[in-house]
């Protein structure tokens, strides 16, 4: 797995897929993920897998950050599970039996056709997009999942730091147009 960055978007590349993770840093800090795939297999085209099979430092650190992200979601859910079970009774956000989270995108209707599932199985993490455009968005303010949105943003931030570490950037990083 490869980690790259273009402007404010983190890009995870795995085989013929790209997972683009972004936070609107100049706006409300809204989080978004988009999957791009060249796969002709329908099942494969909507799923991005993060595992530790590639033994490079970069890949292992991405896997570690994904693991930490998932554990943060799980800890938040377990701290207030009764509240979340009642609050999201019609569309549960966590399925204990499957060890799976299900979040509906904030930029669409709250229905059964626009969501992302995040689950782990056999030491692998799966991000499965159930939307036509393979996109997921969480609003920083007024999100359906306000208590969870911060963990998505932290995941993005840790991946940015990993990108900087992997590319040996020392000190402050500048964007185009910044005064040095």
Beta strands, then each sheet from edge to edge (+ up, - down):
strand 1: 2-6
strand 2: 9-14
strand 3: 17-23
strand 4: 31-37
strand 5: 47-50
strand 6: 94-95
strand 7: 100-104
strand 8: 115-121
strand 9: 124-130
strand 10: 135-138
sheet 1: 1+ 2- 3+ 4- 10+
sheet 2: 5+ 9- 8+ 7- 6+
end
